Amino acid sequence: MATRRWVKSSLYALTGVLGAGAVVGCSLKPAAASKPLPPEAVQVQTVRLTEQSIGNRYLGQITPYVTSTLAPGASGRLASLAVRVGQTVTKGEVLARLSSSVSVPAENSANQASVALAGAEAAYQNELNVYNDRLSSEQQVESAQSQVAEEKAALLSAQANLQKAELSATASLDGGGQSGVAALKSAVAAQETALKAAKAELAADEQTYATDSAALSQAKAQFGTITEAQVQTAAQNYQTELSYEQSWQQGGYTGQNPYSAVVEEDDSIYQGLSSGYQTLQQAEQTVTSVASEVSAAKAQVAGDEASLANAEKDMTDSVPAPGSNAAMQIQAGVESAKDAVHQSEVQLQAAQESLKLAEASAADRTTAQASLTQAANALHADEASASAASASLQMQIRDGEIISPISGMVQAVGAQVGEQVGPQTSLVTVASSSPVMATVDVPVGDVAKVRPGATMRVYVPSLDRTMTAHVLSIQPKLDSTTEEYPVNLVFSKPDSLGTSGLLPGLEVEAKMVNTASKPVILVPADAVLSLQSGANEVFVLQGDKVHSQMVEIGSVSSNDIQITSGLSVGQKIVVEGQNLLSNGETVKVVS
């Protein structure tokens, strides 16, 4: 508040004294007529309601939200530079490139790794073809097992026929009809015993087959349908992510490796698929083997049933008379039965040998599996090497490119095309363009009123623009000289021009926005005069004269005073020149 100074009355008195002196000193000349003083020049302001609160203005400037200084990732000659100071760039834009010679060694390594990977893929495919060809051996084993079972049944039948022929011949030639019948009964009993044993073996094999089939169903329910291709794909995914993780570690980055979680997940998937695939394969092989045994047992039962039927039929046949043509035919039948038995024995032995060969061929699949696994491991190793070489090449390419991590404006360029640069070179400095931020200095006494999120009005004198901003943060760094804290503001509600023209370094004035429930009258602090009585007055303009008007004040700051009564919206008050005014004085309003 200004203290009213009665300067004009003193000026009038001084004028009178000078006038009297002039009359005394110049008595021979007529006295000059006194001229009225010209009207005081004043500036006025219309009284309005405002939502701004009482508070000081804080000075500062537009500052970048983020400033990024970029340097090459490798040393080399600067081949191209696509930006200049003041140019606007976007995030991801390539600003400069080094000479391509930087990445030549990495390109050679990547090419060599690609050639090695192609060879490993061809070797793996060859081993896979060999492994798949071995699958037919399982069918050969099954066929050989069935053949052996058939030959065993044929031999039993031939042996039964021989026994029957011999018994018949004995009964016919020796006249032992009763003993022949007894022998036939013994043959029937023997066939019944064999049939019973064959059925017991079949029942045991069927029980085993049921158990193994249940185990296979359980494995399928647990693991579903897993193919070898799925296992190989999971292994490749794991190796790929592992190479990324290792490349990240070798790149010298800090913090948590972003690929570690993916590597652990892919490794778990691969181990689960591999274990499930092996379990399913073993269960299927077991069921197939037992099914073959069941088939052989069924064939054995069928053969024994046929032999028993033949023995029982022979019981009903009459014994031919000794010396008859029938007896001779029986004797010939005995010889023929012996030949049939011998032939069956030879065929059974051949079938058993074929079965041994088929089983040996199937067993050799284990060797093929080992070769396939070795080829797969070599393929994985070469894939990892190729992936690492490719990642290294990409890293070298990226190291040879300077890419802007943010969108904004180029503030500085530290080298020219053709110069040698490296990681120590501050090549390009980019200041972010969004969001636009200002930093103002707030005294210690006011910093408690400034909280993150609080609204401020920011005036930019050079642009004559006022915009809304919010407090982003208070920098915890007190200037010991000015006793002020830097406060960061973000422009959240730009005017119709947006944030255009708000360049870093422009000076700003910020002021807190009133949070009261209704607008108030604020006037400049110098417009209110403090009288000796303690009252406060302002000069109100009416026509070309000013009149003293008493007012009551509320909140006070170094810049503004709140008027609680004594003024009305629309009145014009003197804000410049008020210290020289008297009530009712004529004034001249100037801009």
C-alpha positions in Angstrom: 0.0 0.0 0.0 1.2 3.5 -0.9 1.4 6.2 1.8 -0.3 9.4 0.5 2.0 12.3 0.1 0.6 15.9 0.1 2.9 17.2 -2.5 0.5 19.4 -4.4 -0.2 21.8 -1.5 3.5 22.3 -0.9 3.9 23.0 -4.6 1.2 25.6 -4.4 2.9 27.3 -1.4 6.2 27.3 -3.1 4.7 28.9 -6.1 3.2 31.7 -4.0 6.5 32.5 -2.4 8.3 32.7 -5.7 5.5 34.9 -7.0 5.9 37.4 -4.1 9.6 37.5 -4.6 9.2 38.3 -8.2 6.9 41.3 -7.4 9.4 42.7 -4.9 12.4 42.3 -7.2 10.6 43.7 -10.3 8.5 46.6 -8.9 8.7 48.5 -12.2 7.0 45.7 -14.2 3.3 44.7 -13.9 2.7 41.4 -12.1 2.0 38.4 -14.4 -1.4 36.7 -14.0 -1.1 33.2 -12.3 -1.8 30.3 -14.7 -3.6 27.1 -13.5 -1.5 24.0 -13.4 -2.3 21.4 -16.1 -4.4 18.3 -15.1 -2.5 15.4 -13.5 -1.8 12.6 -15.9 -3.1 9.3 -14.5 -3.7 5.7 -15.5 -7.0 4.0 -14.6 -8.2 0.4 -14.4 -11.8 -0.9 -14.5 -12.8 -2.9 -11.4 -13.7 -6.5 -12.3 -14.2 -9.8 -10.5 -11.4 -12.3 -10.8 -10.9 -15.9 -9.8 -7.2 -15.3 -9.2 -6.2 -15.6 -5.6 -4.0 -13.3 -3.7 -0.4 -14.3 -4.2 2.9 -13.3 -5.6 4.1 -13.7 -9.1 6.9 -16.2 -9.7 9.4 -15.6 -12.4 11.0 -18.4 -14.5 11.3 -19.6 -18.1 10.2 -22.3 -20.5 12.2 -25.5 -20.0 12.3 -28.8 -21.8 10.5 -31.7 -20.2 13.3 -34.0 -21.2 16.7 -33.3 -22.8 18.5 -36.1 -24.5 22.2 -35.9 -25.6 22.9 -38.6 -28.1 26.3 -40.2 -28.9 27.2 -43.0 -31.3 27.5 -46.5 -29.9 30.7 -47.1 -31.8 33.7 -45.1 -33.1 33.9 -44.2 -36.8 33.6 -41.6 -39.4 30.3 -39.6 -39.5 28.9 -40.4 -42.9 25.6 -38.4 -42.8 23.9 -35.9 -40.6 20.2 -35.3 -41.3 19.4 -32.5 -38.8 20.4 -29.0 -37.8 19.9 -26.8 -34.8 16.2 -25.7 -34.4 14.9 -28.6 -36.5 11.9 -30.6 -35.2 12.4 -34.4 -35.0 10.2 -37.3 -34.1 10.8 -40.3 -31.9 12.6 -43.1 -33.8 13.9 -40.8 -36.5 17.5 -41.5 -37.7 19.4 -38.3 -37.1 22.9 -39.4 -38.3 24.8 -42.5 -39.5 28.4 -43.6 -39.3 30.4 -45.2 -42.1 29.2 -48.7 -43.0 32.7 -50.1 -42.4 31.8 -50.3 -38.7 29.5 -53.3 -39.3 31.7 -55.2 -41.8 33.2 -57.7 -39.3 29.7 -58.4 -37.9 28.3 -59.0 -41.4 31.1 -61.5 -42.1 30.3 -63.4 -38.8 26.6 -63.4 -39.6 27.2 -64.8 -43.1 29.5 -67.6 -41.7 26.9 -68.4 -39.1 24.1 -68.6 -41.7 26.2 -71.1 -43.8 26.9 -73.3 -40.8 23.2 -73.2 -39.9 22.2 -74.3 -43.4 24.6 -77.3 -43.1 23.2 -78.2 -39.7 19.6 -78.1 -41.0 20.5 -80.4 -43.9 22.3 -82.9 -41.5 19.3 -82.9 -39.2 16.9 -83.5 -42.0 18.9 -86.5 -43.2 19.0 -88.0 -39.7 15.3 -87.4 -39.4 14.6 -89.3 -42.6 16.7 -92.2 -41.5 14.9 -92.2 -38.1 11.5 -92.2 -39.8 12.5 -95.0 -42.1 13.1 -97.2 -39.0 9.5 -96.9 -38.1 8.6 -99.6 -40.7 10.7 -102.1 -38.7 8.1 -102.1 -35.9 5.5 -103.3 -38.5 8.0 -106.0 -39.6 8.3 -107.2 -36.0 4.6 -107.4 -35.6 4.3 -109.4 -38.9 7.1 -111.8 -37.9 5.5 -112.4 -34.5 2.2 -113.3 -36.2 4.0 -115.6 -38.6 5.7 -117.4 -35.7 2.4 -117.8 -34.0 0.9 -119.3 -37.1 3.8 -121.6 -37.6 3.6 -122.8 -34.0 -0.1 -123.6 -34.5 0.7 -125.4 -37.7 3.4 -127.5 -36.0 1.0 -128.4 -33.2 -1.6 -129.4 -35.7 1.0 -131.5 -37.7 2.1 -133.1 -34.4 -1.5 -133.9 -33.5 -2.0 -135.4 -37.0 1.1 -137.5 -36.6 0.1 -138.7 -33.2 -3.3 -139.6 -34.6 -1.9 -141.4 -37.6 0.5 -143.4 -35.4 -2.2 -144.4 -33.0 -4.4 -145.5 -35.9 -1.6 -147.4 -37.4 -0.8 -149.2 -34.1 -4.5 -150.1 -33.6 -4.7 -151.4 -37.2 -1.4 -153.4 -37.5 -1.1 -154.7 -34.0 -4.8 -155.4 -33.5 -4.9 -153.2 -30.4 -8.2 -151.5 -31.0 -8.8 -150.7 -27.3 -5.3 -149.4 -26.8 -5.7 -147.2 -29.9 -8.9 -145.7 -28.5 -7.1 -145.1 -25.2 -4.3 -143.4 -27.1 -6.8 -141.2 -28.9 -8.4 -140.2 -25.6 -5.0 -139.3 -24.3 -4.5 -137.2 -27.4 -7.8 -135.4 -26.8 -6.8 -134.9 -23.2 -3.4 -133.5 -24.2 -5.1 -131.1 -26.7 -7.5 -129.9 -24.0 -4.6 -129.3 -21.7 -2.7 -127.3 -24.4 -5.9 -125.4 -25.2 -6.4 -124.5 -21.5 -2.8 -123.3 -21.2 -3.2 -121.2 -24.4 -6.4 -119.6 -23.2 -4.7 -118.8 -19.8 -1.8 -117.1 -21.7 -4.3 -115.2 -23.8 -6.1 -114.0 -20.8 -2.9 -112.8 -19.2 -1.8 -111.0 -22.4 -5.3 -109.4 -22.7 -5.0 -108.2 -19.0 -1.6 -106.7 -19.7 -2.9 -105.0 -22.8 -5.8 -103.5 -20.9 -3.4 -102.2 -18.2 -1.0 -100.7 -20.8 -3.9 -99.2 -22.8 -5.2 -97.5 -19.6 -1.7 -96.2 -19.0 -1.6 -94.9 -22.6 -5.0 -93.2 -22.2 -3.8 -91.6 -18.9 -0.7 -90.3 -20.7 -2.8 -88.9 -23.5 -5.2 -87.3 -21.0 -2.2 -85.7 -19.2 -0.2 -84.6 -22.2 -2.6 -84.5 -25.1 -1.3 -84.9 -28.6 2.4 -83.9 -28.7 4.3 -84.2 -32.0 8.0 -84.2 -32.4 7.7 -81.0 -34.5 6.2 -79.3 -31.4 9.1 -80.4 -29.3 11.6 -79.1 -31.8 9.8 -75.8 -32.1 9.8 -75.4 -28.4 13.5 -76.1 -28.3 14.1 -73.6 -31.0 12.1 -70.9 -29.2 14.0 -71.5 -26.0 17.4 -71.3 -27.8 16.2 -68.0 -29.6 15.2 -66.4 -26.3 18.3 -67.6 -24.6 20.4 -65.9 -27.3 18.5 -62.7 -26.8 19.1 -62.9 -23.0 22.9 -63.6 -23.5 23.1 -60.7 -26.1 21.5 -58.4 -23.6 23.9 -59.4 -20.9 26.9 -59.0 -23.2 25.6 -55.6 -24.3 26.5 -54.1 -20.9 22.9 -53.0 -20.0 22.0 -52.4 -16.4 18.9 -53.4 -14.5 16.7 -56.5 -14.8 17.3 -58.6 -18.0 13.9 -58.3 -19.9 14.4 -61.7 -21.5 15.1 -63.7 -18.3 11.4 -64.4 -17.6 10.7 -65.4 -21.2 13.8 -67.8 -21.2 12.5 -69.5 -18.0 9.0 -69.8 -19.5 10.2 -71.2 -22.8 12.6 -73.6 -21.0 9.7 -74.9 -18.9 7.5 -75.3 -22.0 10.3 -77.2 -23.8 11.0 -79.5 -20.8 7.3 -80.2 -20.4 6.8 -81.0 -24.1 9.9 -83.2 -24.3 9.0 -85.2 -21.2 5.4 -85.7 -22.3 6.5 -86.7 -25.8 8.9 -89.3 -24.5 6.2 -90.7 -22.1 3.7 -90.9 -24.9 6.2 -92.6 -27.2 7.1 -95.2 -24.6 3.4 -95.9 -23.8 2.5 -96.3 -27.4 5.4 -98.7 -28.1 4.5 -100.8 -25.0 0.8 -101.0 -26.1 1.9 -102.0 -29.7 4.2 -104.7 -28.4 1.5 -106.2 -26.1 -1.0 -106.1 -28.9 1.3 -108.3 -30.9 1.5 -110.8 -28.0 -2.3 -110.8 -27.7 -2.6 -111.6 -31.5 -0.1 -114.4 -31.2 -1.9 -115.8 -28.2 -5.2 -115.7 -30.0 -3.6 -117.5 -32.9 -2.3 -120.2 -30.5 -5.8 -120.7 -29.0 -7.3 -121.0 -32.5 -4.7 -123.6 -33.4 -5.3 -125.6 -30.2 -9.0 -125.4 -30.7 -8.7 -126.8 -34.2 -6.4 -129.6 -33.0 -8.8 -130.5 -30.2 -11.6 -130.6 -32.7 -9.6 -132.9 -34.9 -8.7 -135.2 -32.0 -12.3 -135.4 -30.9 -13.4 -136.2 -34.4 -10.8 -139.0 -34.6 -12.4 -140.6 -31.5 -15.5 -141.2 -33.5 -13.7 -142.8 -36.4 -13.6 -146.5 -36.5 -10.3 -148.4 -36.3 -9.5 -150.0 -39.6 -8.9 -153.8 -39.8 -5.2 -155.0 -39.7 -3.7 -155.6 -43.1 -6.4 -153.8 -44.9 -5.9 -151.2 -47.6 -7.2 -148.7 -45.0 -4.3 -149.8 -42.6 -1.8 -149.3 -45.4 -3.3 -146.0 -46.1 -3.0 -145.1 -42.4 0.6 -146.1 -42.5 1.2 -143.9 -45.5 -0.7 -141.2 -43.6 1.8 -141.6 -40.7 4.7 -141.0 -43.0 2.9 -138.1 -44.6 2.2 -136.7 -41.1 5.8 -137.1 -40.2 6.8 -135.1 -43.2 4.2 -132.4 -42.4 5.7 -132.2 -38.8 9.2 -131.8 -40.2 8.1 -129.2 -42.7 6.3 -127.3 -39.9 9.4 -127.4 -37.7 11.5 -126.0 -40.6 8.9 -123.2 -41.3 8.7 -122.4 -37.5 12.5 -122.1 -37.3 12.5 -119.9 -40.3 9.8 -117.7 -38.8 11.7 -117.4 -35.5 14.8 -116.4 -37.3 12.9 -113.7 -39.2 11.5 -112.5 -35.9 15.0 -112.2 -34.4 16.1 -110.2 -37.5 13.1 -107.9 -37.3 13.6 -107.3 -33.5 17.3 -106.5 -34.1 16.3 -104.0 -36.8 13.8 -102.4 -34.5 16.4 -102.2 -31.7 18.7 -100.4 -34.0 16.2 -97.5 -33.9 17.9 -96.5 -30.6 21.1 -95.8 -32.5 19.1 -93.7 -35.0 17.5 -91.8 -32.1 20.9 -91.0 -30.7 22.1 -89.8 -34.1 18.9 -87.7 -34.5 19.4 -86.2 -31.1 23.0 -85.3 -31.8 22.0 -83.7 -35.1 19.3 -81.7 -33.3 21.7 -80.5 -30.6 24.1 -79.4 -33.3 21.3 -77.6 -35.1 20.3 -75.8 -31.9 23.9 -74.7 -31.3 24.2 -73.4 -34.8 20.8 -71.6 -34.5 22.0 -70.0 -31.3 25.3 -68.9 -33.0 23.4 -67.5 -36.0 21.0 -65.7 -33.7 23.8 -64.3 -31.7 25.7 -63.2 -34.9 22.5 -61.6 -36.2 21.9 -59.8 -33.0 25.5 -58.6 -33.0 25.1 -57.4 -36.5 21.9 -55.5 -35.7 23.6 -54.0 -32.6 26.5 -52.9 -34.8 24.0 -51.4 -37.3 22.2 -49.6 -34.4 25.5 -48.5 -33.0 26.2 -46.9 -36.4 22.9 -45.0 -36.3 21.9 -42.2 -34.1 18.2 -42.5 -33.4 16.2 -39.9 -31.6 14.5 -41.5 -28.5 12.0 -38.6 -28.1 10.1 -36.1 -30.3 11.3 -32.6 -30.0 13.6 -29.9 -31.2 17.4 -30.1 -31.9 19.2 -27.8 -29.5 22.8 -28.6 -30.4 24.9 -30.5 -33.0 28.4 -31.5 -32.0 30.1 -32.7 -35.2 30.2 -32.3 -38.9 30.1 -35.0 -41.7 33.5 -36.5 -42.2 34.7 -36.1 -38.6 35.7 -39.0 -36.4 33.2 -39.5 -33.6 32.6 -42.1 -30.9 30.7 -42.9 -27.7 32.4 -39.9 -26.0 31.0 -37.4 -28.7 28.0 -35.4 -27.8 26.7 -35.5 -31.3 23.0 -34.3 -31.1 21.1 -32.8 -28.2 17.3 -33.0 -28.5 14.8 -31.2 -26.2 11.3 -32.7 -25.9 8.4 -30.8 -27.3 5.6 -32.4 -25.4 4.6 -31.8 -22.8 5.6 -28.2 -22.6 7.1 -27.3 -19.2 8.1 -24.1 -17.4 10.3 -23.8 -14.3 9.6 -20.9 -11.9 11.4 -19.9 -8.7 9.2 -19.9 -5.5 10.4 -18.3 -2.3 10.7 -20.5 0.8 7.8 -18.6 2.4 5.4 -19.6 -0.4 6.6 -23.1 -1.2 4.3 -24.6 1.3 1.3 -23.2 -0.7 2.5 -24.9 -3.9 1.6 -28.5 -4.1 1.8 -31.0 -7.0 -1.4 -30.7 -9.1 -2.1 -27.1 -8.1 -3.3 -24.8 -10.9 -1.3 -21.7 -11.9 -1.8 -19.0 -14.5 1.3 -18.5 -16.6 1.9 -15.3 -18.5 4.5 -15.2 -21.3 5.5 -11.5 -21.8 7.2 -12.0 -25.1 4.1 -13.6 -26.6 1.6 -11.7 -24.5 -0.2 -14.9 -23.8 -1.7 -16.3 -20.6 -2.2 -20.1 -20.2 -3.1 -22.6 -17.5 -0.5 -24.9 -16.0 -0.4 -27.4 -13.2 2.4 -28.0 -10.7 4.3 -31.1 -11.7 7.0 -31.2 -9.0 9.1 -29.1 -6.6 12.8 -29.6 -7.1 14.3 -30.4 -3.7 17.2 -28.0 -4.3 17.1 -24.6 -2.4 19.1 -21.8 -3.9 21.0 -20.5 -0.8 21.5 -17.0 -2.4 17.8 -16.3 -3.4 16.2 -18.6 -0.9 14.0 -20.0 -3.6 13.0 -23.5 -4.9 12.6 -24.3 -8.6 9.1 -25.5 -9.3 8.2 -27.4 -12.5 4.9 -26.6 -14.3 3.2 -28.4 -17.1 0.9 -26.6 -19.5 -2.3 -28.6 -19.3 -4.8 -26.2 -20.9 -3.2 -24.2 -23.6 -5.0 -21.4 -25.3 -6.4 -21.5 -28.9 -2.8 -21.3 -30.2 -1.8 -24.5 -28.3 1.8 -24.5 -27.3 3.2 -23.1 -30.5 5.9 -20.6 -30.0 6.8 -21.7 -26.4 10.5 -22.1 -27.0 12.9 -23.1 -24.3 14.3 -20.1 -22.5 11.3 -17.8 -22.9 10.6 -15.9 -19.6 7.3 -16.5 -17.9 5.4 -15.1 -14.9 3.3 -17.6 -12.9 0.6 -17.0 -10.3 -1.6 -19.4 -8.2 -5.2 -19.7 -9.3 -7.8 -18.8 -6.7 -9.6 -21.9 -5.3 -12.3 -19.9 -3.5 -16.0 -20.6 -4.1 -16.7 -17.2 -5.6 -14.8 -14.4 -7.5 -13.3 -11.4 -5.7 -12.2 -7.9 -6.5 -8.4 -7.5 -6.8 -6.6 -4.2 -7.4 -2.9 -3.4 -7.7 -1.4 -2.8 -4.3 -0.1 0.7 -5.2 -3.7 1.8 -6.1 -4.7 1.8 -2.4 -3.5 4.7 -0.2 -3.1 4.3 3.5 -4.1 7.4 5.5 -2.7 8.5 8.9 -6.1 7.6 10.5 -5.6 4.0 9.4 -8.3 4.2 6.8 -7.6 3.1 3.2 -8.7 5.1 0.1 -8.7 4.9 -3.6 -9.4 7.5 -6.2 -12.4 6.8 -8.4 -12.7 8.5 -11.8 -16.1 10.2 -12.6 -16.0 12.1 -15.8 -12.8 14.0 -15.8 -12.5 14.3 -12.1 -11.4 11.9 -9.3 -13.0 11.4 -6.0 -11.6 9.9 -2.8 -13.4 6.7 -1.8 -12.8 4.8 1.4 -12.5 1.0 1.0 -12.1 -2.0 3.2 -9.4 -4.5 2.4 -9.0 -8.3 2.8 -6.0 -10.3 1.8 -2.8 -8.5 0.9 0.3 -9.4 -1.1 3.2 -7.5 -2.5 1.4 -7.3 -5.9 -2.4 -7.2 -5.1 -4.9 -6.2 -2.5 -8.4 -7.7 -2.1 -11.2 -5.2 -1.7 -14.0 -6.5 0.4 -16.2 -3.3 0.3 -16.2 0.2 -1.0 -15.9 -0.6 -4.7 -18.3 -1.8 -7.3 -17.7 -3.8 -10.5 -17.4 -1.3 -13.5 -15.9 1.6 -11.5 -12.6 3.0 -12.8 -9.9 3.6 -10.2 -6.5 5.4 -10.5 -3.6 2.9 -10.6 -0.8 5.4 -11.6 -0.4 9.0 -10.4 -2.7 8.6 -7.4 -0.1 9.9 -4.9 -0.3 13.4 -6.3 -4.2 13.7 -6.4 -6.7 15.6 -4.3 -10.4 14.9 -3.9 -12.4 16.5 -6.8 -9.3 17.2 -8.9 -9.5 17.3 -12.7 -7.2 14.7 -14.3 -6.1 13.6 -17.7 -6.3 9.8 -18.4 -3.4 8.5 -20.4 -2.8 5.0 -21.7 
